[in-house]
Amino acid sequence: MSVAVYRVYPWSSVALYNGVTLLHFGLGTAGLIVAYDRWPAFALALGCAYLAFALVQMYVLMPLTVCPSCAYRTMSGARCVSALNVLSARIAATRPLDEFPRRGSGILCHNNLYLGSLIAPIPLMVPGLVVNFAVAGLALLLAVAALLAFRFFVVFKRTACPHCAAKGRCPNAQAMGIS
Ligand code: SF4
């Protein structure tokens, strides 16, 4: 079955992608603060550090380092699923398309930072909950895990990647068997 490739993703897809992203970061931050609330200063510092890292890698490093070599930067009037191609066009020069796979090369590549921002709250919350258990903290941990699964199985596999004009060069799409 052929799948439509979007030059312009619908706003509903953009809203879902960014809504799930911001909810994930927000619940991860809240979970870290709740898990360590026996030590309020540490909890706040950890939560704020995580939130800053997550937002910067997504909304600063991605448009500066990944988007410039994405197909969506080359298409007039295009809008990718995150809409970050629009932001990237304002803050970074375009790069050759064949550099796009570099997003997944090397230990500190953007793919690893991105995955780290999504996964990190889960292992970071566990020690805090072991010594400072709270039902709210456990609920936040489960919510972040559920959002991670939703992201991979619904947002990526259904909403974003099958319709993406960059999927031919994207290591993430290849890893998911989408081409
Ligand atoms: S194929 Fe998926 S992960 Fe890769 S650029 Fe497109 S939407 Fe992003």
Backbone and ligand atoms as CSV (ligand in chain L), in Angstrom:
chain,resi,resn,atom,element,x,y,z
A,1,MET,N,N,0.848,-1.195,0.000
A,1,MET,CA,C,0.000,0.000,0.000
A,1,MET,C,C,0.887,1.250,0.000
A,2,SER,N,N,0.639,2.177,-0.953
A,2,SER,CA,C,1.467,3.380,-0.996
A,2,SER,C,C,0.988,4.385,0.052
A,3,VAL,N,N,1.937,5.121,0.608
A,3,VAL,CA,C,1.644,6.097,1.659
A,3,VAL,C,C,2.007,7.473,1.130
A,4,ALA,N,N,1.137,8.450,1.374
A,4,ALA,CA,C,1.401,9.809,0.890
A,4,ALA,C,C,2.609,10.404,1.596
A,5,VAL,N,N,3.498,11.021,0.818
A,5,VAL,CA,C,4.620,11.773,1.389
A,5,VAL,C,C,4.192,13.230,1.457
A,6,TYR,N,N,4.340,13.828,2.640
A,6,TYR,CA,C,3.871,15.202,2.838
A,6,TYR,C,C,5.001,16.209,2.601
A,7,ARG,N,N,4.735,17.182,1.748
A,7,ARG,CA,C,5.608,18.354,1.693
A,7,ARG,C,C,5.250,19.285,2.848
A,8,VAL,N,N,3.962,19.335,3.146
A,8,VAL,CA,C,3.460,20.133,4.272
A,8,VAL,C,C,2.638,19.200,5.167
A,9,TYR,N,N,3.159,18.904,6.354
A,9,TYR,CA,C,2.388,18.082,7.297
A,9,TYR,C,C,1.178,18.874,7.788
A,10,PRO,N,N,0.062,18.192,8.005
A,10,PRO,CA,C,-1.095,18.896,8.581
A,10,PRO,C,C,-0.770,19.412,9.982
A,11,TRP,N,N,-1.440,20.501,10.342
A,11,TRP,CA,C,-1.209,21.068,11.680
A,11,TRP,C,C,-1.529,20.067,12.783
A,12,SER,N,N,-2.478,19.156,12.530
A,12,SER,CA,C,-2.807,18.154,13.553
A,12,SER,C,C,-1.593,17.275,13.863
A,13,SER,N,N,-0.808,16.934,12.828
A,13,SER,CA,C,0.393,16.119,13.056
A,13,SER,C,C,1.447,16.921,13.804
A,14,VAL,N,N,1.607,18.192,13.424
A,14,VAL,CA,C,2.585,19.059,14.090
A,14,VAL,C,C,2.211,19.229,15.570
A,15,ALA,N,N,0.921,19.409,15.816
A,15,ALA,CA,C,0.460,19.595,17.194
A,15,ALA,C,C,0.658,18.312,18.003
A,16,LEU,N,N,0.363,17.158,17.391
A,16,LEU,CA,C,0.554,15.893,18.104
A,16,LEU,C,C,2.029,15.693,18.437
A,17,TYR,N,N,2.896,15.891,17.438
A,17,TYR,CA,C,4.335,15.667,17.646
A,17,TYR,C,C,4.875,16.573,18.760
A,18,ASN,N,N,4.599,17.867,18.649
A,18,ASN,CA,C,5.150,18.795,19.642
A,18,ASN,C,C,4.423,18.693,20.977
A,19,GLY,N,N,3.131,18.383,20.938
A,19,GLY,CA,C,2.388,18.211,22.187
A,19,GLY,C,C,2.910,17.021,22.977
A,20,VAL,N,N,3.130,15.899,22.294
A,20,VAL,CA,C,3.654,14.707,22.967
A,20,VAL,C,C,5.073,14.972,23.477
A,21,THR,N,N,5.855,15.711,22.694
A,21,THR,CA,C,7.225,16.032,23.110
A,21,THR,C,C,7.232,16.877,24.380
A,22,LEU,N,N,6.438,17.948,24.381
A,22,LEU,CA,C,6.452,18.847,25.535
A,22,LEU,C,C,5.831,18.188,26.757
A,23,LEU,N,N,4.800,17.350,26.539
A,23,LEU,CA,C,4.206,16.621,27.667
A,23,LEU,C,C,5.230,15.657,28.264
A,24,HIS,N,N,5.969,14.987,27.387
A,24,HIS,CA,C,7.008,14.045,27.837
A,24,HIS,C,C,8.051,14.771,28.706
A,25,PHE,N,N,8.541,15.901,28.202
A,25,PHE,CA,C,9.554,16.645,28.957
A,25,PHE,C,C,8.961,17.180,30.270
A,26,GLY,N,N,7.728,17.647,30.216
A,26,GLY,CA,C,7.099,18.206,31.414
A,26,GLY,C,C,6.865,17.150,32.484
A,27,LEU,N,N,6.340,15.980,32.068
A,27,LEU,CA,C,6.093,14.915,33.048
A,27,LEU,C,C,7.407,14.329,33.559
A,28,GLY,N,N,8.423,14.272,32.686
A,28,GLY,CA,C,9.736,13.806,33.134
A,28,GLY,C,C,10.303,14.727,34.200
A,29,THR,N,N,10.170,16.025,33.975
A,29,THR,CA,C,10.651,17.007,34.957
A,29,THR,C,C,9.885,16.871,36.276
A,30,ALA,N,N,8.565,16.774,36.182
A,30,ALA,CA,C,7.749,16.646,37.399
A,30,ALA,C,C,8.097,15.355,38.133
A,31,GLY,N,N,8.302,14.278,37.379
A,31,GLY,CA,C,8.632,12.998,37.994
A,31,GLY,C,C,9.947,13.059,38.756
A,32,LEU,N,N,10.943,13.725,38.185
A,32,LEU,CA,C,12.230,13.844,38.876
A,32,LEU,C,C,12.086,14.659,40.159
A,33,ILE,N,N,11.292,15.727,40.092
A,33,ILE,CA,C,11.113,16.572,41.279
A,33,ILE,C,C,10.371,15.800,42.372
A,34,VAL,N,N,9.346,15.036,41.982
A,34,VAL,CA,C,8.582,14.257,42.978
A,34,VAL,C,C,9.451,13.130,43.554
A,35,ALA,N,N,10.227,12.468,42.679
A,35,ALA,CA,C,11.016,11.316,43.131
A,35,ALA,C,C,12.054,11.713,44.177
A,36,TYR,N,N,12.525,12.958,44.099
A,36,TYR,CA,C,13.585,13.384,45.034
A,36,TYR,C,C,13.104,14.495,45.959
A,37,ASP,N,N,11.797,14.580,46.202
A,37,ASP,CA,C,11.295,15.738,46.950
A,37,ASP,C,C,11.665,15.712,48.435
A,38,ARG,N,N,12.279,14.622,48.891
A,38,ARG,CA,C,12.803,14.618,50.262
A,38,ARG,C,C,14.002,15.568,50.368
A,39,TRP,N,N,14.628,15.851,49.214
A,39,TRP,CA,C,15.770,16.775,49.139
A,39,TRP,C,C,15.393,17.871,48.137
A,40,PRO,N,N,14.621,18.856,48.563
A,40,PRO,CA,C,13.998,19.804,47.619
A,40,PRO,C,C,14.981,20.545,46.711
A,41,ALA,N,N,16.115,21.004,47.236
A,41,ALA,CA,C,17.052,21.761,46.399
A,41,ALA,C,C,17.624,20.859,45.300
A,42,PHE,N,N,17.980,19.632,45.687
A,42,PHE,CA,C,18.515,18.690,44.700
A,42,PHE,C,C,17.447,18.345,43.670
A,43,ALA,N,N,16.227,18.119,44.145
A,43,ALA,CA,C,15.128,17.752,43.237
A,43,ALA,C,C,14.893,18.857,42.209
A,44,LEU,N,N,14.876,20.094,42.678
A,44,LEU,CA,C,14.636,21.218,41.762
A,44,LEU,C,C,15.787,21.368,40.767
A,45,ALA,N,N,17.025,21.228,41.263
A,45,ALA,CA,C,18.187,21.355,40.369
A,45,ALA,C,C,18.168,20.249,39.312
A,46,LEU,N,N,17.865,19.026,39.736
A,46,LEU,CA,C,17.839,17.903,38.786
A,46,LEU,C,C,16.730,18.096,37.757
A,47,GLY,N,N,15.556,18.470,38.232
A,47,GLY,CA,C,14.431,18.667,37.319
A,47,GLY,C,C,14.713,19.781,36.321
A,48,CYS,N,N,15.260,20.894,36.807
A,48,CYS,CA,C,15.547,22.021,35.911
A,48,CYS,C,C,16.657,21.669,34.923
A,49,ALA,N,N,17.672,20.945,35.387
A,49,ALA,CA,C,18.770,20.554,34.490
A,49,ALA,C,C,18.233,19.646,33.388
A,50,TYR,N,N,17.385,18.699,33.771
A,50,TYR,CA,C,16.810,17.797,32.753
A,50,TYR,C,C,15.967,18.587,31.749
A,51,LEU,N,N,15.114,19.460,32.254
A,51,LEU,CA,C,14.228,20.214,31.355
A,51,LEU,C,C,15.041,21.086,30.397
A,52,ALA,N,N,16.084,21.730,30.907
A,52,ALA,CA,C,16.919,22.573,30.048
A,52,ALA,C,C,17.590,21.727,28.976
A,53,PHE,N,N,18.142,20.588,29.368
A,53,PHE,CA,C,18.800,19.703,28.393
A,53,PHE,C,C,17.808,19.255,27.326
A,54,ALA,N,N,16.626,18.825,27.761
A,54,ALA,CA,C,15.640,18.296,26.814
A,54,ALA,C,C,15.196,19.375,25.822
A,55,LEU,N,N,14.895,20.570,26.342
A,55,LEU,CA,C,14.424,21.640,25.454
A,55,LEU,C,C,15.522,22.122,24.515
A,56,VAL,N,N,16.744,22.224,25.020
A,56,VAL,CA,C,17.840,22.722,24.174
A,56,VAL,C,C,18.166,21.722,23.066
A,57,GLN,N,N,18.237,20.436,23.404
A,57,GLN,CA,C,18.573,19.480,22.341
A,57,GLN,C,C,17.473,19.442,21.269
A,58,MET,N,N,16.229,19.644,21.691
A,58,MET,CA,C,15.119,19.543,20.735
A,58,MET,C,C,14.924,20.823,19.927
A,59,TYR,N,N,14.901,21.963,20.629
A,59,TYR,CA,C,14.477,23.194,19.960
A,59,TYR,C,C,15.625,24.159,19.652
A,60,VAL,N,N,16.857,23.763,19.997
A,60,VAL,CA,C,18.028,24.564,19.609
A,60,VAL,C,C,19.000,23.711,18.786
A,61,LEU,N,N,19.438,22.575,19.363
A,61,LEU,CA,C,20.437,21.758,18.651
A,61,LEU,C,C,19.860,21.099,17.402
A,62,MET,N,N,18.631,20.621,17.474
A,62,MET,CA,C,18.030,19.987,16.285
A,62,MET,C,C,17.969,20.962,15.103
A,63,PRO,N,N,17.387,22.150,15.250
A,63,PRO,CA,C,17.348,23.055,14.093
A,63,PRO,C,C,18.715,23.568,13.670
A,64,LEU,N,N,19.689,23.569,14.592
A,64,LEU,CA,C,21.025,24.040,14.220
A,64,LEU,C,C,21.865,22.957,13.555
A,65,THR,N,N,21.670,21.686,13.959
A,65,THR,CA,C,22.604,20.647,13.508
A,65,THR,C,C,21.982,19.565,12.630
A,66,VAL,N,N,20.698,19.293,12.779
A,66,VAL,CA,C,20.055,18.216,11.998
A,66,VAL,C,C,19.263,18.799,10.827
A,67,CYS,N,N,18.402,19.750,11.120
A,67,CYS,CA,C,17.504,20.291,10.085
A,67,CYS,C,C,18.224,20.895,8.877
A,68,PRO,N,N,19.401,21.531,9.018
A,68,PRO,CA,C,20.001,22.176,7.847
A,68,PRO,C,C,20.253,21.235,6.671
A,69,SER,N,N,20.438,19.930,6.915
A,69,SER,CA,C,20.671,18.998,5.811
A,69,SER,C,C,19.446,18.126,5.528
A,70,CYS,N,N,18.290,18.540,6.046
A,70,CYS,CA,C,17.049,17.768,5.839
A,70,CYS,C,C,16.360,18.216,4.545
A,71,ALA,N,N,15.678,17.285,3.917
A,71,ALA,CA,C,14.972,17.582,2.664
A,71,ALA,C,C,13.967,18.722,2.830
A,72,TYR,N,N,13.398,18.870,4.038
A,72,TYR,CA,C,12.385,19.914,4.232
A,72,TYR,C,C,12.963,21.328,4.146
A,73,ARG,N,N,14.313,21.450,4.318
A,73,ARG,CA,C,14.935,22.766,4.164
A,73,ARG,C,C,15.072,23.155,2.694
A,74,THR,N,N,14.954,22.187,1.799
A,74,THR,CA,C,15.166,22.486,0.371
A,74,THR,C,C,13.856,22.753,-0.360
A,75,MET,N,N,12.714,22.512,0.298
A,75,MET,CA,C,11.418,22.611,-0.386
A,75,MET,C,C,10.703,23.885,0.026
A,76,SER,N,N,10.377,24.701,-0.954
A,76,SER,CA,C,9.725,25.966,-0.669
A,76,SER,C,C,8.354,25.737,-0.022
A,77,GLY,N,N,8.099,26.451,1.066
A,77,GLY,CA,C,6.798,26.369,1.721
A,77,GLY,C,C,6.550,25.077,2.464
A,78,ALA,N,N,7.600,24.274,2.669
A,78,ALA,CA,C,7.411,22.973,3.323
A,78,ALA,C,C,7.267,23.124,4.837
A,79,ARG,N,N,6.679,22.094,5.448
A,79,ARG,CA,C,6.572,22.052,6.912
A,79,ARG,C,C,6.705,20.593,7.333
A,80,CYS,N,N,7.790,20.287,8.078
A,80,CYS,CA,C,7.979,18.906,8.536
A,80,CYS,C,C,7.086,18.646,9.741
A,81,VAL,N,N,7.147,17.427,10.265
A,81,VAL,CA,C,6.219,17.049,11.339
A,81,VAL,C,C,6.464,17.831,12.623
A,82,SER,N,N,7.693,18.299,12.827
A,82,SER,CA,C,7.966,19.105,14.016
A,82,SER,C,C,7.841,20.596,13.729
A,83,ALA,N,N,7.802,20.953,12.448
A,83,ALA,CA,C,7.835,22.354,11.994
A,83,ALA,C,C,9.161,23.030,12.309
A,84,LEU,N,N,10.149,22.259,12.730
A,84,LEU,CA,C,11.438,22.869,13.056
A,84,LEU,C,C,12.205,23.294,11.809
A,85,ASN,N,N,11.808,22.807,10.639
A,85,ASN,CA,C,12.457,23.301,9.418
A,85,ASN,C,C,12.221,24.806,9.261
A,86,VAL,N,N,11.085,25.290,9.735
A,86,VAL,CA,C,10.764,26.718,9.633
A,86,VAL,C,C,11.691,27.521,10.560
A,87,LEU,N,N,11.868,27.030,11.788
A,87,LEU,CA,C,12.786,27.691,12.722
A,87,LEU,C,C,14.214,27.595,12.204
A,88,SER,N,N,14.594,26.423,11.725
A,88,SER,CA,C,15.965,26.221,11.245
A,88,SER,C,C,16.314,27.185,10.120
A,89,ALA,N,N,15.356,27.433,9.242
A,89,ALA,CA,C,15.624,28.330,8.110
A,89,ALA,C,C,15.964,29.740,8.572
A,90,ARG,N,N,15.521,30.094,9.794
A,90,ARG,CA,C,15.788,31.440,10.319
A,90,ARG,C,C,17.126,31.528,11.032
A,91,ILE,N,N,17.674,30.387,11.461
A,91,ILE,CA,C,18.867,30.463,12.326
A,91,ILE,C,C,20.077,29.703,11.811
A,92,ALA,N,N,19.938,28.940,10.713
A,92,ALA,CA,C,21.082,28.147,10.237
A,92,ALA,C,C,21.064,28.057,8.720
A,93,ALA,N,N,22.261,28.041,8.143
A,93,ALA,CA,C,22.380,27.878,6.693
A,93,ALA,C,C,22.134,26.426,6.311
A,94,THR,N,N,21.679,26.223,5.074
A,94,THR,CA,C,21.444,24.841,4.631
A,94,THR,C,C,22.775,24.109,4.475
A,95,ARG,N,N,22.713,22.790,4.598
A,95,ARG,CA,C,23.862,21.917,4.419
A,95,ARG,C,C,23.506,20.868,3.360
A,96,PRO,N,N,24.515,20.208,2.786
A,96,PRO,CA,C,24.198,19.190,1.772
A,96,PRO,C,C,23.303,18.074,2.325
A,97,LEU,N,N,22.369,17.624,1.487
A,97,LEU,CA,C,21.439,16.573,1.911
A,97,LEU,C,C,22.156,15.303,2.340
A,98,ASP,N,N,23.291,15.019,1.705
A,98,ASP,CA,C,23.942,13.752,2.055
A,98,ASP,C,C,24.619,13.790,3.425
A,99,GLU,N,N,24.551,14.941,4.121
A,99,GLU,CA,C,25.033,14.991,5.509
A,99,GLU,C,C,23.942,14.576,6.504
A,100,PHE,N,N,22.706,14.416,6.029
A,100,PHE,CA,C,21.600,14.141,6.954
A,100,PHE,C,C,21.813,12.869,7.790
A,101,PRO,N,N,22.361,11.789,7.195
A,101,PRO,CA,C,22.554,10.578,8.014
A,101,PRO,C,C,23.518,10.774,9.177
A,102,ARG,N,N,24.307,11.865,9.173
A,102,ARG,CA,C,25.233,12.106,10.290
A,102,ARG,C,C,24.513,12.312,11.619
A,103,ARG,N,N,23.214,12.566,11.566
A,103,ARG,CA,C,22.462,12.720,12.813
A,103,ARG,C,C,22.578,11.488,13.706
A,104,GLY,N,N,22.918,10.352,13.074
A,104,GLY,CA,C,23.021,9.110,13.849
A,104,GLY,C,C,24.434,8.587,13.979
A,105,SER,N,N,25.450,9.414,13.669
A,105,SER,CA,C,26.837,8.932,13.708
A,105,SER,C,C,27.573,9.491,14.916
A,106,GLY,N,N,28.181,8.597,15.692
A,106,GLY,CA,C,29.013,9.032,16.815
A,106,GLY,C,C,28.265,9.014,18.136
A,107,ILE,N,N,29.029,8.891,19.207
A,107,ILE,CA,C,28.428,8.719,20.533
A,107,ILE,C,C,27.620,9.944,20.955
A,108,LEU,N,N,28.088,11.146,20.557
A,108,LEU,CA,C,27.373,12.370,20.953
A,108,LEU,C,C,26.521,12.931,19.811
A,109,CYS,N,N,26.138,12.065,18.897
A,109,CYS,CA,C,25.303,12.516,17.780
A,109,CYS,C,C,23.939,12.992,18.309
A,110,HIS,N,N,23.257,13.771,17.481
A,110,HIS,CA,C,21.990,14.306,17.951
A,110,HIS,C,C,20.975,13.209,18.246
A,111,ASN,N,N,20.989,12.133,17.478
A,111,ASN,CA,C,20.052,11.040,17.762
A,111,ASN,C,C,20.183,10.541,19.194
A,112,ASN,N,N,21.438,10.419,19.666
A,112,ASN,CA,C,21.642,9.922,21.027
A,112,ASN,C,C,21.193,10.945,22.065
A,113,LEU,N,N,21.415,12.232,21.779
A,113,LEU,CA,C,20.933,13.266,22.707
A,113,LEU,C,C,19.412,13.255,22.762
A,114,TYR,N,N,18.799,13.083,21.607
A,114,TYR,CA,C,17.331,13.068,21.504
A,114,TYR,C,C,16.759,11.873,22.279
A,115,LEU,N,N,17.332,10.694,22.009
A,115,LEU,CA,C,16.867,9.508,22.731
A,115,LEU,C,C,17.120,9.652,24.221
A,116,GLY,N,N,18.282,10.218,24.560
A,116,GLY,CA,C,18.604,10.403,25.969
A,116,GLY,C,C,17.589,11.290,26.669
A,117,SER,N,N,17.140,12.335,25.987
A,117,SER,CA,C,16.170,13.245,26.609
A,117,SER,C,C,14.833,12.552,26.854
A,118,LEU,N,N,14.517,11.560,26.034
A,118,LEU,CA,C,13.250,10.845,26.187
A,118,LEU,C,C,13.341,9.745,27.246
A,119,ILE,N,N,14.493,9.080,27.288
A,119,ILE,CA,C,14.631,7.908,28.164
A,119,ILE,C,C,15.126,8.278,29.558
A,120,ALA,N,N,15.994,9.291,29.668
A,120,ALA,CA,C,16.691,9.588,30.920
A,120,ALA,C,C,15.796,9.697,32.154
A,121,PRO,N,N,14.610,10.324,32.066
A,121,PRO,CA,C,13.831,10.452,33.298
A,121,PRO,C,C,13.496,9.106,33.954
A,122,ILE,N,N,13.388,8.057,33.147
A,122,ILE,CA,C,12.964,6.766,33.714
A,122,ILE,C,C,14.032,6.191,34.644
A,123,PRO,N,N,15.276,5.949,34.163
A,123,PRO,CA,C,16.278,5.442,35.109
A,123,PRO,C,C,16.650,6.452,36.195
A,124,LEU,N,N,16.528,7.751,35.894
A,124,LEU,CA,C,16.863,8.742,36.922
A,124,LEU,C,C,15.827,8.764,38.039
A,125,MET,N,N,14.579,8.461,37.736
A,125,MET,CA,C,13.532,8.478,38.763
A,125,MET,C,C,13.616,7.274,39.695
A,126,VAL,N,N,14.108,6.147,39.163
A,126,VAL,CA,C,14.038,4.892,39.923
A,126,VAL,C,C,14.742,4.964,41.274
A,127,PRO,N,N,16.013,5.418,41.355
A,127,PRO,CA,C,16.656,5.449,42.680
A,127,PRO,C,C,15.901,6.338,43.672
A,128,GLY,N,N,15.397,7.465,43.200
A,128,GLY,CA,C,14.652,8.355,44.083
A,128,GLY,C,C,13.411,7.683,44.633
A,129,LEU,N,N,12.701,6.948,43.771
A,129,LEU,CA,C,11.478,6.289,44.222
A,129,LEU,C,C,11.775,5.116,45.139
A,130,VAL,N,N,12.939,4.487,44.962
A,130,VAL,CA,C,13.294,3.354,45.838
A,130,VAL,C,C,13.447,3.840,47.282
A,131,VAL,N,N,14.096,4.995,47.472
A,131,VAL,CA,C,14.328,5.482,48.844
A,131,VAL,C,C,13.267,6.484,49.294
A,132,ASN,N,N,12.421,6.930,48.382
A,132,ASN,CA,C,11.474,8.008,48.707
A,132,ASN,C,C,10.168,7.752,47.941
A,133,PHE,N,N,9.593,6.565,48.170
A,133,PHE,CA,C,8.466,6.160,47.321
A,133,PHE,C,C,7.253,7.084,47.479
A,134,ALA,N,N,6.648,7.364,46.325
A,134,ALA,CA,C,5.387,8.112,46.318
A,134,ALA,C,C,4.561,7.604,45.145
A,135,VAL,N,N,3.273,7.431,45.386
A,135,VAL,CA,C,2.387,6.949,44.318
A,135,VAL,C,C,2.424,7.916,43.132
A,136,ALA,N,N,2.468,9.212,43.428
A,136,ALA,CA,C,2.500,10.201,42.342
A,136,ALA,C,C,3.765,10.046,41.508
A,137,GLY,N,N,4.878,9.757,42.158
A,137,GLY,CA,C,6.128,9.563,41.430
A,137,GLY,C,C,6.060,8.336,40.537
A,138,LEU,N,N,5.485,7.240,41.075
A,138,LEU,CA,C,5.344,6.025,40.264
A,138,LEU,C,C,4.430,6.290,39.075
A,139,ALA,N,N,3.342,7.027,39.305
A,139,ALA,CA,C,2.412,7.338,38.208
A,139,ALA,C,C,3.123,8.162,37.125
A,140,LEU,N,N,3.969,9.099,37.543
A,140,LEU,CA,C,4.699,9.916,36.562
A,140,LEU,C,C,5.701,9.068,35.786
A,141,LEU,N,N,6.366,8.140,36.475
A,141,LEU,CA,C,7.307,7.253,35.779
A,141,LEU,C,C,6.569,6.419,34.723
A,142,LEU,N,N,5.419,5.860,35.119
A,142,LEU,CA,C,4.643,5.039,34.171
A,142,LEU,C,C,4.122,5.894,33.016
A,143,ALA,N,N,3.750,7.142,33.309
A,143,ALA,CA,C,3.252,8.026,32.248
A,143,ALA,C,C,4.356,8.332,31.238
A,144,VAL,N,N,5.580,8.579,31.718
A,144,VAL,CA,C,6.700,8.851,30.802
A,144,VAL,C,C,6.999,7.606,29.963
A,145,ALA,N,N,6.970,6.427,30.590
A,145,ALA,CA,C,7.206,5.187,29.835
A,145,ALA,C,C,6.115,4.990,28.778
A,146,ALA,N,N,4.874,5.305,29.139
A,146,ALA,CA,C,3.767,5.161,28.177
A,146,ALA,C,C,3.931,6.138,27.022
A,147,LEU,N,N,4.364,7.369,27.334
A,147,LEU,CA,C,4.591,8.356,26.259
A,147,LEU,C,C,5.731,7.931,25.343
A,148,LEU,N,N,6.739,7.282,25.907
A,148,LEU,CA,C,7.853,6.790,25.088
A,148,LEU,C,C,7.343,5.736,24.104
A,149,ALA,N,N,6.537,4.804,24.617
A,149,ALA,CA,C,5.983,3.759,23.745
A,149,ALA,C,C,5.048,4.377,22.706
A,150,PHE,N,N,4.209,5.322,23.130
A,150,PHE,CA,C,3.292,5.982,22.197
A,150,PHE,C,C,4.063,6.693,21.093
A,151,ARG,N,N,5.172,7.313,21.473
A,151,ARG,CA,C,5.979,8.032,20.494
A,151,ARG,C,C,6.514,7.078,19.422
A,152,PHE,N,N,7.060,5.942,19.852
A,152,PHE,CA,C,7.656,5.025,18.883
A,152,PHE,C,C,6.594,4.304,18.056
A,153,PHE,N,N,5.531,3.853,18.703
A,153,PHE,CA,C,4.583,2.987,17.993
A,153,PHE,C,C,3.467,3.743,17.276
A,154,VAL,N,N,3.203,4.970,17.681
A,154,VAL,CA,C,2.129,5.738,17.031
A,154,VAL,C,C,2.694,6.980,16.326
A,155,VAL,N,N,3.382,7.850,17.074
A,155,VAL,CA,C,3.837,9.117,16.470
A,155,VAL,C,C,4.845,8.837,15.358
A,156,PHE,N,N,5.875,8.060,15.654
A,156,PHE,CA,C,6.877,7.778,14.617
A,156,PHE,C,C,6.311,6.868,13.533
A,157,LYS,N,N,5.769,5.732,13.953
A,157,LYS,CA,C,5.425,4.695,12.973
A,157,LYS,C,C,4.187,5.010,12.153
A,158,ARG,N,N,3.310,5.871,12.640
A,158,ARG,CA,C,2.080,6.173,11.901
A,158,ARG,C,C,2.012,7.629,11.446
A,159,THR,N,N,2.261,8.555,12.352
A,159,THR,CA,C,2.024,9.967,12.041
A,159,THR,C,C,3.194,10.602,11.293
A,160,ALA,N,N,4.424,10.316,11.733
A,160,ALA,CA,C,5.570,11.079,11.228
A,160,ALA,C,C,6.303,10.381,10.084
A,161,CYS,N,N,6.986,9.306,10.378
A,161,CYS,CA,C,7.991,8.766,9.458
A,161,CYS,C,C,7.438,8.242,8.132
A,162,PRO,N,N,6.315,7.528,8.084
A,162,PRO,CA,C,5.867,7.022,6.782
A,162,PRO,C,C,5.593,8.135,5.771
A,163,HIS,N,N,5.246,9.334,6.247
A,163,HIS,CA,C,4.891,10.447,5.358
A,163,HIS,C,C,6.050,11.405,5.113
A,164,CYS,N,N,7.236,11.075,5.604
A,164,CYS,CA,C,8.344,12.032,5.636
A,164,CYS,C,C,9.151,12.006,4.343
A,165,ALA,N,N,9.407,13.191,3.807
A,165,ALA,CA,C,10.198,13.306,2.574
A,165,ALA,C,C,11.675,13.054,2.819
A,166,ALA,N,N,12.099,13.023,4.088
A,166,ALA,CA,C,13.511,12.785,4.403
A,166,ALA,C,C,13.787,11.323,4.751
A,167,LYS,N,N,12.769,10.471,4.705
A,167,LYS,CA,C,12.946,9.118,5.242
A,167,LYS,C,C,13.979,8.307,4.461
A,168,GLY,N,N,14.186,8.627,3.185
A,168,GLY,CA,C,15.154,7.880,2.385
A,168,GLY,C,C,16.581,8.018,2.881
A,169,ARG,N,N,16.886,9.150,3.566
A,169,ARG,CA,C,18.237,9.375,4.078
A,169,ARG,C,C,18.297,9.271,5.593
A,170,CYS,N,N,17.186,8.935,6.222
A,170,CYS,CA,C,17.116,9.016,7.682
A,170,CYS,C,C,17.464,7.682,8.340
A,171,PRO,N,N,18.512,7.661,9.181
A,171,PRO,CA,C,18.861,6.410,9.865
A,171,PRO,C,C,17.760,5.923,10.806
A,172,ASN,N,N,16.961,6.844,11.326
A,172,ASN,CA,C,15.880,6.437,12.232
A,172,ASN,C,C,14.822,5.646,11.477
A,173,ALA,N,N,14.464,6.161,10.300
A,173,ALA,CA,C,13.457,5.454,9.491
A,173,ALA,C,C,13.989,4.089,9.075
A,174,GLN,N,N,15.268,4.043,8.709
A,174,GLN,CA,C,15.847,2.747,8.322
A,174,GLN,C,C,15.841,1.779,9.504
A,175,ALA,N,N,16.141,2.284,10.710
A,175,ALA,CA,C,16.142,1.423,11.895
A,175,ALA,C,C,14.744,0.877,12.186
A,176,MET,N,N,13.726,1.637,11.814
A,176,MET,CA,C,12.343,1.193,12.051
A,176,MET,C,C,11.781,0.419,10.872
A,177,GLY,N,N,12.597,0.228,9.841
A,177,GLY,CA,C,12.127,-0.525,8.672
A,177,GLY,C,C,11.178,0.270,7.797
A,178,ILE,N,N,11.268,1.628,7.891
A,178,ILE,CA,C,10.408,2.489,7.070
A,178,ILE,C,C,11.265,3.085,5.947
A,179,SER,N,N,10.830,2.917,4.734
A,179,SER,CA,C,11.616,3.480,3.630
A,179,SER,C,C,10.685,3.914,2.518
L,1,SF4,S1,S,11.901,9.709,8.817
L,1,SF4,FE1,FE,11.025,10.080,10.860
L,1,SF4,S2,S,12.769,10.409,12.233
L,1,SF4,FE2,FE,13.514,10.604,10.114
L,1,SF4,S3,S,13.423,12.826,9.661
L,1,SF4,FE3,FE,11.495,11.923,8.963
L,1,SF4,S4,S,10.056,12.120,10.700
L,1,SF4,FE4,FE,12.133,12.452,11.509
